[in-house]
């Protein structure tokens, strides 16, 4: 939470990892802005402007002054800072000074157009975001015509052909003179720096599990160079490929020289994604609820506040794992979650509420049609926070029960049968019919009881008017 990490009184300095050029502005606004939004680019440009011309350091300033300059509250600045860090445009260093903190914001130059369009991750997210026509237009904008130099003779003179060295005593360098080559202490040369690619994927991928089922005679360990391992981890993150599936893709990319062809591996991963997910390209979405959409601003004091905090700081994938006792979510469930987050543009925290509501109402089932119908309703009502989602689920509970019952009747050929409605979650109704729990599924009932207990404090004043079945 931003209030734990950042206060208006905290000071900061701005530095640059290398020289920034005017051409970088075009790259930032045309290539990065569609992915991270204008607020992030505005923050980057503001920090950039604080550095003196042709220098790599700014004067000290406070975050309160930054808030006034950029016209944003501290939570928005903190969220934008996180996005800049994640995409490789910003390094952050922190030092505590009593009750306040001092930060160094080091700006990284953006990737060059060639690096960006061949990144294998950012270019895919950009393609999905802006579409084929605009993507090709941007590619033409950052490309120039080549000159066919093979039709010409290369006649450039070398250094040795142009210059000679005078071997006189005057060229003798003393030990004292050698010290003149280096900068004085606490200084460095002004220089250019390469852009930073997105990172942090290696720790998310289980290489041990992948290697365990892969014979060294088929894919030698030496084939997994640091670059190949980074590509494997990045592709796994990009397309949601687990280690067992990655085994097959890697084996398909092995060449006759016992090396792993990076381009073949990328193509195999793209083909796998299009077959498994029936989608062309993945999209870039927030892992957890955006800071500006969080309602639990203070340290939680009740179970209700703890629950809201948990839903706001947990990814939908992790929430599915928690509800499955730590088991990896199925590809079908992840596809449904990905669909409502991307197609319906629901925030991760809202999707967590949706997951819990559906699971509790349908005996821990995650039916695609029912989930998408509720998600579409919430998207049309522009639900953006966890609190809004919980309130809507409570107020519209009777309608959602009818939708669920209608889906059952359709599945049974339209036959209408009077049956008891599903067990209502404890956060929607104070009374629950424990006698309806299925004795033949003790583990399932235990999961439901644990989940309902977490919602126990969400009563909103007692029983609902339509609480009894």
LODODO-442834 format. One record per residue (C-alpha): residue in one letter; x, y, z. Coordinates in steps of 0.02 Angstrom, whole numbers, plus 50000, padded with zeros to 5 digits. Layout:
// LODODO-442834
+--------+-------+-------+-------+
! residu !     X !     Y !     Z !
+--------+-------+-------+-------+
!      A !     X !     Y !     Z !
...
+--------+-------+-------+-------+
END
This chain:
// LODODO-442834
+--------+-------+-------+-------+
! residu !     X !     Y !     Z !
+--------+-------+-------+-------+
!      X ! 50000 ! 50000 ! 50000 !
!      X ! 50066 ! 50170 ! 49951 !
!      X ! 50045 ! 50246 ! 50124 !
!      X ! 50163 ! 50114 ! 50194 !
!      X ! 50294 ! 50147 ! 50059 !
!      X ! 50276 ! 50331 ! 50022 !
!      X ! 50231 ! 50494 ! 50111 !
!      X ! 50216 ! 50671 ! 50043 !
!      X ! 50361 ! 50727 ! 50152 !
!      X ! 50479 ! 50595 ! 50082 !
!      X ! 50614 ! 50672 ! 49971 !
!      X ! 50685 ! 50609 ! 49808 !
!      X ! 50822 ! 50640 ! 49682 !
!      X ! 50811 ! 50602 ! 49497 !
!      X ! 50956 ! 50526 ! 49403 !
!      X ! 50978 ! 50444 ! 49234 !
!      X ! 51063 ! 50280 ! 49193 !
!      X ! 51119 ! 50359 ! 49029 !
!      X ! 51090 ! 50505 ! 48913 !
!      X ! 50911 ! 50529 ! 48861 !
!      X ! 50875 ! 50599 ! 48688 !
!      X ! 50728 ! 50685 ! 48607 !
!      X ! 50700 ! 50531 ! 48500 !
!      X ! 50664 ! 50435 ! 48661 !
!      X ! 50507 ! 50541 ! 48683 !
!      X ! 50436 ! 50471 ! 48522 !
!      X ! 50472 ! 50293 ! 48579 !
!      X ! 50392 ! 50325 ! 48748 !
!      X ! 50233 ! 50404 ! 48681 !
!      X ! 50209 ! 50291 ! 48529 !
!      X ! 50265 ! 50122 ! 48595 !
!      X ! 50259 ! 50124 ! 48786 !
!      X ! 50108 ! 50236 ! 48817 !
!      X ! 49979 ! 50114 ! 48744 !
!      X ! 50040 ! 49982 ! 48868 !
!      X ! 50059 ! 50081 ! 49030 !
!      X ! 49949 ! 50233 ! 49001 !
!      X ! 49972 ! 50421 ! 48994 !
!      X ! 49991 ! 50446 ! 49182 !
!      X ! 50149 ! 50339 ! 49185 !
!      X ! 50222 ! 50431 ! 49036 !
!      X ! 50179 ! 50598 ! 49117 !
!      X ! 50270 ! 50547 ! 49276 !
!      X ! 50422 ! 50490 ! 49176 !
!      X ! 50426 ! 50653 ! 49078 !
!      X ! 50405 ! 50756 ! 49237 !
!      X ! 50551 ! 50668 ! 49322 !
!      X ! 50653 ! 50688 ! 49163 !
!      X ! 50621 ! 50875 ! 49160 !
!      X ! 50688 ! 50894 ! 49337 !
!      X ! 50863 ! 50847 ! 49282 !
!      X ! 50971 ! 50990 ! 49223 !
!      X ! 51011 ! 50994 ! 49038 !
!      X ! 51155 ! 50877 ! 48993 !
!      X ! 51166 ! 50819 ! 49174 !
!      X ! 51119 ! 50656 ! 49256 !
!      X ! 51059 ! 50720 ! 49426 !
!      X ! 50920 ! 50834 ! 49487 !
!      X ! 50904 ! 50937 ! 49644 !
!      X ! 50815 ! 50862 ! 49795 !
!      X ! 50626 ! 50881 ! 49799 !
!      X ! 50480 ! 50813 ! 49900 !
!      X ! 50337 ! 50705 ! 49842 !
!      X ! 50218 ! 50842 ! 49899 !
!      X ! 50296 ! 50957 ! 49769 !
!      X ! 50283 ! 50818 ! 49640 !
!      X ! 50097 ! 50798 ! 49681 !
!      X ! 50069 ! 50983 ! 49649 !
!      X ! 50173 ! 50982 ! 49490 !
!      X ! 50091 ! 50833 ! 49408 !
!      X ! 49917 ! 50858 ! 49481 !
!      X ! 49897 ! 50682 ! 49550 !
!      X ! 49871 ! 50610 ! 49723 !
!      X ! 50006 ! 50503 ! 49802 !
!      X ! 49920 ! 50337 ! 49769 !
!      X ! 49913 ! 50373 ! 49581 !
!      X ! 50096 ! 50424 ! 49581 !
!      X ! 50143 ! 50266 ! 49674 !
!      X ! 50046 ! 50154 ! 49554 !
!      X ! 50121 ! 50242 ! 49403 !
!      X ! 50293 ! 50219 ! 49480 !
!      X ! 50264 ! 50032 ! 49499 !
!      X ! 50215 ! 50016 ! 49316 !
!      X ! 50371 ! 50111 ! 49263 !
!      X ! 50476 ! 49995 ! 49370 !
!      X ! 50394 ! 49839 ! 49301 !
!      X ! 50415 ! 49886 ! 49119 !
!      X ! 50599 ! 49930 ! 49143 !
!      X ! 50595 ! 50121 ! 49133 !
!      X ! 50635 ! 50159 ! 49315 !
!      X ! 50753 ! 50097 ! 49453 !
!      X ! 50709 ! 50146 ! 49631 !
!      X ! 50829 ! 50159 ! 49779 !
!      X ! 50772 ! 50196 ! 49957 !
!      X ! 50858 ! 50254 ! 50117 !
!      X ! 50769 ! 50282 ! 50283 !
!      X ! 50804 ! 50445 ! 50375 !
!      X ! 50711 ! 50441 ! 50541 !
!      X ! 50526 ! 50461 ! 50510 !
!      X ! 50548 ! 50499 ! 50326 !
!      X ! 50630 ! 50414 ! 50179 !
!      X ! 50741 ! 50472 ! 50038 !
!      X ! 50724 ! 50398 ! 49863 !
!      X ! 50829 ! 50398 ! 49707 !
!      X ! 50729 ! 50380 ! 49547 !
!      X ! 50847 ! 50322 ! 49410 !
!      X ! 50772 ! 50338 ! 49236 !
!      X ! 50816 ! 50203 ! 49111 !
!      X ! 50813 ! 50245 ! 48926 !
!      X ! 50675 ! 50155 ! 48831 !
!      X ! 50717 ! 50009 ! 48719 !
!      X ! 50768 ! 50054 ! 48542 !
!      X ! 50634 ! 50024 ! 48410 !
!      X ! 50728 ! 49869 ! 48352 !
!      X ! 50737 ! 49801 ! 48529 !
!      X ! 50554 ! 49838 ! 48561 !
!      X ! 50486 ! 49761 ! 48401 !
!      X ! 50591 ! 49603 ! 48424 !
!      X ! 50570 ! 49589 ! 48613 !
!      X ! 50453 ! 49440 ! 48603 !
!      X ! 50342 ! 49508 ! 48741 !
!      X ! 50313 ! 49696 ! 48734 !
!      X ! 50286 ! 49691 ! 48546 !
!      X ! 50154 ! 49555 ! 48567 !
!      X ! 50062 ! 49652 ! 48702 !
!      X ! 50067 ! 49808 ! 48593 !
!      X ! 50000 ! 49713 ! 48442 !
!      X ! 49855 ! 49648 ! 48546 !
!      X ! 49821 ! 49821 ! 48618 !
!      X ! 49818 ! 49928 ! 48460 !
!      X ! 49780 ! 49803 ! 48322 !
!      X ! 49867 ! 49750 ! 48162 !
!      X ! 49838 ! 49909 ! 48060 !
!      X ! 49905 ! 50031 ! 48190 !
!      X ! 50047 ! 49910 ! 48237 !
!      X ! 50108 ! 49905 ! 48057 !
!      X ! 50091 ! 50094 ! 48045 !
!      X ! 50202 ! 50115 ! 48198 !
!      X ! 50327 ! 49991 ! 48128 !
!      X ! 50339 ! 50094 ! 47968 !
!      X ! 50360 ! 50253 ! 48072 !
!      X ! 50513 ! 50181 ! 48159 !
!      X ! 50590 ! 50105 ! 48002 !
!      X ! 50695 ! 50183 ! 47862 !
!      X ! 50739 ! 50124 ! 47689 !
!      X ! 50900 ! 50027 ! 47674 !
!      X ! 51037 ! 50064 ! 47549 !
!      X ! 51098 ! 49920 ! 47442 !
!      X ! 51283 ! 49938 ! 47486 !
!      X ! 51323 ! 49772 ! 47404 !
!      X ! 51316 ! 49863 ! 47238 !
!      X ! 51459 ! 49976 ! 47295 !
!      X ! 51642 ! 49945 ! 47333 !
!      X ! 51695 ! 49967 ! 47514 !
!      X ! 51841 ! 50090 ! 47508 !
!      X ! 51845 ! 50156 ! 47688 !
!      X ! 52022 ! 50180 ! 47753 !
!      X ! 52070 ! 50103 ! 47920 !
!      X ! 52150 ! 50196 ! 48065 !
!      X ! 52323 ! 50122 ! 48029 !
!      X ! 52310 ! 50175 ! 47847 !
!      X ! 52275 ! 50357 ! 47892 !
!      X ! 52378 ! 50384 ! 48051 !
!      X ! 52554 ! 50346 ! 48109 !
!      X ! 52621 ! 50341 ! 48286 !
!      X ! 52772 ! 50449 ! 48334 !
!      X ! 52881 ! 50338 ! 48445 !
!      X ! 52970 ! 50476 ! 48540 !
!      X ! 53013 ! 50494 ! 48723 !
!      X ! 52879 ! 50628 ! 48737 !
!      X ! 52746 ! 50491 ! 48726 !
!      X ! 52810 ! 50406 ! 48883 !
!      X ! 52669 ! 50398 ! 49013 !
!      X ! 52715 ! 50411 ! 49196 !
!      X ! 52619 ! 50324 ! 49335 !
!      X ! 52555 ! 50494 ! 49390 !
!      X ! 52484 ! 50529 ! 49217 !
!      X ! 52394 ! 50362 ! 49214 !
!      X ! 52280 ! 50421 ! 49353 !
!      X ! 52216 ! 50559 ! 49240 !
!      X ! 52118 ! 50436 ! 49133 !
!      X ! 51989 ! 50398 ! 49267 !
!      X ! 51855 ! 50516 ! 49334 !
!      X ! 51882 ! 50593 ! 49505 !
!      X ! 51806 ! 50495 ! 49651 !
!      X ! 51614 ! 50494 ! 49660 !
!      X ! 51598 ! 50540 ! 49477 !
!      X ! 51569 ! 50444 ! 49316 !
!      X ! 51575 ! 50485 ! 49132 !
!      X ! 51417 ! 50545 ! 49047 !
!      X ! 51372 ! 50401 ! 48933 !
!      X ! 51231 ! 50317 ! 48842 !
!      X ! 51145 ! 50166 ! 48917 !
!      X ! 51044 ! 50024 ! 48842 !
!      X ! 50860 ! 50008 ! 48878 !
!      X ! 50805 ! 49882 ! 49010 !
!      X ! 50695 ! 49737 ! 48958 !
!      X ! 50556 ! 49672 ! 49073 !
!      X ! 50628 ! 49549 ! 49199 !
!      X ! 50585 ! 49443 ! 49351 !
!      X ! 50517 ! 49293 ! 49258 !
!      X ! 50648 ! 49163 ! 49308 !
!      X ! 50586 ! 49154 ! 49488 !
!      X ! 50407 ! 49119 ! 49429 !
!      X ! 50450 ! 48966 ! 49324 !
!      X ! 50491 ! 48794 ! 49398 !
!      X ! 50643 ! 48741 ! 49296 !
!      X ! 50671 ! 48594 ! 49414 !
!      X ! 50502 ! 48519 ! 49368 !
!      X ! 50535 ! 48544 ! 49184 !
!      X ! 50708 ! 48463 ! 49193 !
!      X ! 50641 ! 48318 ! 49297 !
!      X ! 50541 ! 48248 ! 49153 !
!      X ! 50667 ! 48286 ! 49016 !
!      X ! 50805 ! 48164 ! 48971 !
!      X ! 50978 ! 48239 ! 48948 !
!      X ! 51001 ! 48133 ! 48791 !
!      X ! 50855 ! 48222 ! 48709 !
!      X ! 50891 ! 48399 ! 48768 !
!      X ! 51066 ! 48423 ! 48841 !
!      X ! 51078 ! 48537 ! 48992 !
!      X ! 51213 ! 48638 ! 48903 !
!      X ! 51079 ! 48693 ! 48778 !
!      X ! 50997 ! 48794 ! 48915 !
!      X ! 51107 ! 48948 ! 48905 !
!      X ! 51059 ! 49099 ! 49014 !
!      X ! 50978 ! 49178 ! 48862 !
!      X ! 50875 ! 49022 ! 48823 !
!      X ! 50821 ! 49003 ! 49005 !
!      X ! 50766 ! 49184 ! 49007 !
!      X ! 50667 ! 49156 ! 48847 !
!      X ! 50584 ! 49000 ! 48920 !
!      X ! 50532 ! 49092 ! 49078 !
!      X ! 50470 ! 49242 ! 48979 !
!      X ! 50366 ! 49134 ! 48861 !
!      X ! 50293 ! 49040 ! 49009 !
!      X ! 50238 ! 49205 ! 49087 !
!      X ! 50176 ! 49277 ! 48922 !
!      X ! 50068 ! 49130 ! 48869 !
!      X ! 50033 ! 49045 ! 49037 !
!      X ! 50129 ! 48885 ! 48995 !
!      X ! 50164 ! 48765 ! 49139 !
!      X ! 50330 ! 48669 ! 49153 !
!      X ! 50258 ! 48505 ! 49087 !
!      X ! 50189 ! 48587 ! 48931 !
!      X ! 50352 ! 48683 ! 48909 !
!      X ! 50446 ! 48517 ! 48903 !
!      X ! 50360 ! 48470 ! 48740 !
!      X ! 50386 ! 48642 ! 48663 !
!      X ! 50572 ! 48642 ! 48706 !
!      X ! 50597 ! 48468 ! 48633 !
!      X ! 50514 ! 48524 ! 48471 !
!      X ! 50638 ! 48669 ! 48460 !
!      X ! 50798 ! 48565 ! 48476 !
!      X ! 50909 ! 48570 ! 48322 !
!      X ! 51023 ! 48435 ! 48250 !
!      X ! 51169 ! 48520 ! 48340 !
!      X ! 51084 ! 48488 ! 48510 !
!      X ! 51046 ! 48673 ! 48529 !
!      X ! 50879 ! 48757 ! 48562 !
!      X ! 50823 ! 48869 ! 48419 !
!      X ! 50750 ! 49024 ! 48502 !
!      X ! 50639 ! 49070 ! 48355 !
!      X ! 50570 ! 48893 ! 48341 !
!      X ! 50532 ! 48897 ! 48527 !
!      X ! 50440 ! 49063 ! 48510 !
!      X ! 50338 ! 48997 ! 48364 !
!      X ! 50295 ! 48837 ! 48457 !
!      X ! 50236 ! 48939 ! 48607 !
!      X ! 50128 ! 49051 ! 48495 !
!      X ! 50051 ! 48899 ! 48410 !
!      X ! 50017 ! 48818 ! 48578 !
!      X ! 49930 ! 48974 ! 48641 !
!      X ! 49820 ! 48990 ! 48487 !
!      X ! 49767 ! 48807 ! 48499 !
!      X ! 49743 ! 48798 ! 48688 !
!      X ! 49664 ! 48968 ! 48717 !
!      X ! 49582 ! 48994 ! 48547 !
!      X ! 49655 ! 49170 ! 48548 !
!      X ! 49775 ! 49261 ! 48435 !
!      X ! 49881 ! 49359 ! 48560 !
!      X ! 49882 ! 49381 ! 48750 !
!      X ! 49847 ! 49551 ! 48829 !
!      X ! 49939 ! 49645 ! 48965 !
!      X ! 49832 ! 49665 ! 49122 !
!      X ! 49863 ! 49711 ! 49304 !
!      X ! 49911 ! 49566 ! 49416 !
!      X ! 49813 ! 49636 ! 49565 !
!      X ! 49686 ! 49773 ! 49597 !
!      X ! 49756 ! 49944 ! 49543 !
!      X ! 49801 ! 50056 ! 49690 !
!      X ! 49681 ! 50193 ! 49638 !
!      X ! 49537 ! 50068 ! 49641 !
!      X ! 49572 ! 50003 ! 49816 !
!      X ! 49453 ! 50052 ! 49955 !
!      X ! 49547 ! 49978 ! 50103 !
!      X ! 49667 ! 50123 ! 50131 !
!      X ! 49705 ! 50095 ! 50316 !
!      X ! 49774 ! 49949 ! 50412 !
!      X ! 49630 ! 49824 ! 50429 !
!      X ! 49553 ! 49807 ! 50602 !
!      X ! 49408 ! 49686 ! 50568 !
!      X ! 49385 ! 49523 ! 50474 !
!      X ! 49285 ! 49615 ! 50343 !
!      X ! 49427 ! 49736 ! 50312 !
!      X ! 49552 ! 49592 ! 50309 !
!      X ! 49446 ! 49507 ! 50177 !
!      X ! 49436 ! 49663 ! 50069 !
!      X ! 49623 ! 49690 ! 50086 !
!      X ! 49656 ! 49511 ! 50035 !
!      X ! 49545 ! 49522 ! 49880 !
!      X ! 49627 ! 49687 ! 49831 !
!      X ! 49805 ! 49622 ! 49846 !
!      X ! 49785 ! 49446 ! 49774 !
!      X ! 49784 ! 49398 ! 49591 !
!      X ! 49635 ! 49300 ! 49523 !
!      X ! 49751 ! 49156 ! 49479 !
!      X ! 49814 ! 49147 ! 49658 !
!      X ! 49635 ! 49159 ! 49724 !
!      X ! 49586 ! 49010 ! 49617 !
!      X ! 49735 ! 48914 ! 49687 !
!      X ! 49685 ! 48957 ! 49865 !
!      X ! 49507 ! 48896 ! 49835 !
!      X ! 49577 ! 48735 ! 49760 !
!      X ! 49685 ! 48696 ! 49912 !
!      X ! 49844 ! 48754 ! 49826 !
!      X ! 49818 ! 48651 ! 49668 !
!      X ! 49862 ! 48730 ! 49500 !
!      X ! 49703 ! 48801 ! 49418 !
!      X ! 49646 ! 48710 ! 49263 !
!      X ! 49675 ! 48785 ! 49092 !
!      X ! 49488 ! 48803 ! 49069 !
!      X ! 49466 ! 48903 ! 49231 !
!      X ! 49613 ! 49016 ! 49189 !
!      X ! 49542 ! 49045 ! 49016 !
!      X ! 49376 ! 49100 ! 49090 !
!      X ! 49463 ! 49219 ! 49211 !
!      X ! 49574 ! 49289 ! 49074 !
!      X ! 49421 ! 49316 ! 48965 !
!      X ! 49323 ! 49418 ! 49091 !
!      X ! 49476 ! 49522 ! 49137 !
!      X ! 49519 ! 49562 ! 48957 !
!      X ! 49353 ! 49560 ! 48864 !
!      X ! 49246 ! 49634 ! 49003 !
!      X ! 49391 ! 49741 ! 49069 !
!      X ! 49355 ! 49698 ! 49251 !
!      X ! 49485 ! 49740 ! 49382 !
!      X ! 49573 ! 49593 ! 49468 !
!      X ! 49491 ! 49629 ! 49637 !
!      X ! 49319 ! 49629 ! 49558 !
!      X ! 49358 ! 49463 ! 49473 !
!      X ! 49407 ! 49392 ! 49644 !
!      X ! 49234 ! 49437 ! 49712 !
!      X ! 49156 ! 49357 ! 49558 !
!      X ! 49258 ! 49198 ! 49584 !
!      X ! 49207 ! 49183 ! 49766 !
!      X ! 49023 ! 49220 ! 49733 !
!      X ! 49010 ! 49091 ! 49593 !
!      X ! 49107 ! 48959 ! 49690 !
!      X ! 48999 ! 48978 ! 49845 !
!      X ! 48835 ! 48975 ! 49750 !
!      X ! 48871 ! 48827 ! 49637 !
!      X ! 48954 ! 48698 ! 49750 !
!      X ! 49131 ! 48755 ! 49705 !
!      X ! 49098 ! 48742 ! 49517 !
!      X ! 49161 ! 48873 ! 49396 !
!      X ! 49040 ! 48869 ! 49250 !
!      X ! 49096 ! 48975 ! 49102 !
!      X ! 48923 ! 49031 ! 49044 !
!      X ! 48866 ! 49086 ! 49216 !
!      X ! 49030 ! 49176 ! 49254 !
!      X ! 49026 ! 49270 ! 49088 !
!      X ! 48844 ! 49322 ! 49113 !
!      X ! 48880 ! 49396 ! 49285 !
!      X ! 49040 ! 49476 ! 49221 !
!      X ! 48947 ! 49558 ! 49077 !
!      X ! 48818 ! 49629 ! 49199 !
!      X ! 48954 ! 49700 ! 49312 !
!      X ! 49049 ! 49773 ! 49164 !
!      X ! 48893 ! 49863 ! 49100 !
!      X ! 48868 ! 49937 ! 49274 !
!      X ! 49052 ! 49991 ! 49273 !
!      X ! 49095 ! 49900 ! 49436 !
!      X ! 49276 ! 49941 ! 49476 !
!      X ! 49305 ! 49910 ! 49662 !
!      X ! 49290 ! 49761 ! 49778 !
!      X ! 49161 ! 49852 ! 49886 !
!      X ! 49052 ! 49892 ! 49734 !
!      X ! 49059 ! 49711 ! 49677 !
!      X ! 49010 ! 49645 ! 49849 !
!      X ! 48866 ! 49768 ! 49864 !
!      X ! 48801 ! 49725 ! 49691 !
!      X ! 48811 ! 49538 ! 49724 !
!      X ! 48712 ! 49563 ! 49884 !
!      X ! 48579 ! 49674 ! 49807 !
!      X ! 48556 ! 49570 ! 49650 !
!      X ! 48569 ! 49400 ! 49732 !
!      X ! 48388 ! 49348 ! 49692 !
!      X ! 48412 ! 49391 ! 49508 !
!      X ! 48575 ! 49295 ! 49499 !
!      X ! 48490 ! 49143 ! 49577 !
!      X ! 48359 ! 49149 ! 49440 !
!      X ! 48496 ! 49159 ! 49308 !
!      X ! 48582 ! 49008 ! 49381 !
!      X ! 48417 ! 48911 ! 49388 !
!      X ! 48379 ! 48960 ! 49209 !
!      X ! 48546 ! 48894 ! 49153 !
!      X ! 48508 ! 48727 ! 49236 !
!      X ! 48339 ! 48712 ! 49151 !
!      X ! 48415 ! 48749 ! 48981 !
!      X ! 48549 ! 48619 ! 49010 !
!      X ! 48411 ! 48491 ! 49046 !
!      X ! 48318 ! 48525 ! 48886 !
!      X ! 48207 ! 48662 ! 48953 !
!      X ! 48116 ! 48550 ! 49078 !
!      X ! 48056 ! 48650 ! 49227 !
!      X ! 48075 ! 48561 ! 49390 !
!      X ! 48041 ! 48630 ! 49562 !
!      X ! 48200 ! 48605 ! 49659 !
!      X ! 48283 ! 48691 ! 49804 !
!      X ! 48399 ! 48835 ! 49760 !
!      X ! 48585 ! 48825 ! 49796 !
!      X ! 48659 ! 48858 ! 49967 !
!      X ! 48672 ! 49047 ! 49988 !
!      X ! 48843 ! 49115 ! 50040 !
!      X ! 48859 ! 49171 ! 50220 !
!      X ! 48902 ! 49350 ! 50169 !
!      X ! 48734 ! 49361 ! 50079 !
!      X ! 48626 ! 49274 ! 50209 !
!      X ! 48655 ! 49252 ! 50394 !
!      X ! 48566 ! 49085 ! 50399 !
!      X ! 48634 ! 48942 ! 50298 !
!      X ! 48558 ! 48772 ! 50276 !
!      X ! 48696 ! 48658 ! 50338 !
!      X ! 48585 ! 48506 ! 50318 !
!      X ! 48600 ! 48521 ! 50129 !
!      X ! 48787 ! 48494 ! 50132 !
!      X ! 48838 ! 48337 ! 50040 !
!      X ! 48904 ! 48204 ! 50157 !
!      X ! 48991 ! 48113 ! 50016 !
!      X ! 49104 ! 48264 ! 49983 !
!      X ! 49182 ! 48311 ! 50153 !
!      X ! 49333 ! 48400 ! 50077 !
!      X ! 49221 ! 48506 ! 49965 !
!      X ! 49108 ! 48552 ! 50111 !
!      X ! 49258 ! 48596 ! 50219 !
!      X ! 49323 ! 48714 ! 50084 !
!      X ! 49153 ! 48797 ! 50075 !
!      X ! 49143 ! 48815 ! 50264 !
!      X ! 49315 ! 48895 ! 50270 !
!      X ! 49273 ! 49013 ! 50130 !
!      X ! 49105 ! 49060 ! 50206 !
!      X ! 49188 ! 49094 ! 50373 !
!      X ! 49299 ! 49225 ! 50290 !
!      X ! 49144 ! 49316 ! 50230 !
!      X ! 49055 ! 49302 ! 50397 !
!      X ! 49078 ! 49485 ! 50443 !
!      X ! 48997 ! 49545 ! 50282 !
!      X ! 48820 ! 49557 ! 50348 !
!      X ! 48770 ! 49734 ! 50299 !
!      X ! 48646 ! 49747 ! 50440 !
!      X ! 48578 ! 49571 ! 50454 !
!      X ! 48478 ! 49456 ! 50345 !
!      X ! 48421 ! 49503 ! 50171 !
!      X ! 48237 ! 49521 ! 50137 !
!      X ! 48245 ! 49375 ! 50017 !
!      X ! 48357 ! 49270 ! 50128 !
!      X ! 48246 ! 49117 ! 50147 !
!      X ! 48233 ! 48992 ! 50005 !
+--------+-------+-------+-------+
END
